[in-house]
Amino acid sequence: KAPTEENFSQAGELAKNVASPIDDMRGTVEYRVNLVGVLVKRTLATALARIQGDG
């Protein structure tokens, strides 16, 4: 698929669906699952920017 914002969001959602983090005093499962989605999306956007010479 083309590297678009929409596809990055979809990848983040897919990652959230397969994540199985632990629940402890540093963060809830819900927080960590959400974090997975955010980090995947940011990582893909950063990688694309670097490839294009913007990062």
Secondary structure, DSSP 8 states (H G I E B T S, - for coil): ----HHHHHHHHHHHHHH-----BTTB-HHHHHHHHHHHHHHHHHHHHHHHTT--
